Amino acid sequence: MDGVSASSSGIQAATQSMAASANNLANLNTDGYRAQTVVQEAQPQGGVRDTVVLQSPAQPQAQSRPGGSNVDPATEAVNLDTQGTSYQANLQAANAQQQMLGSALDLQA
């Protein structure tokens, strides 16, 4: 897998994670809502694969009230910040790869 494709998969995973956190925050006060989390797995050929999973009520984010959601706003805020940084890093890596490819083509010309 080339660098642009690996960065693209990282961008997709970061986008999916930000969407899950935004959805969790939107459903903070929804009774019975279970928070979503995105699991990222490194692929042998490069890049990552992302999978959205529902957190069980027994996971660390405790319910705020009986029947309420298991969304922790502080955790979601940290996730949004972290995934935003991941998105930017992958975008810069893809841009650097494109610039290197352009420079290599210029040298051939």
Secondary structure, DSSP 4 states (H G I P E B T S, - for coil): --HHHHHHHHHHHHHHHHHHHHHHHHTTT-TT---EEEEEEE-TTSSEEEEEEEPPTTSSS--SSTTS----HHHHHHHHHHHHHHHHHHHHHHHHHHHHHHHHHHHH-
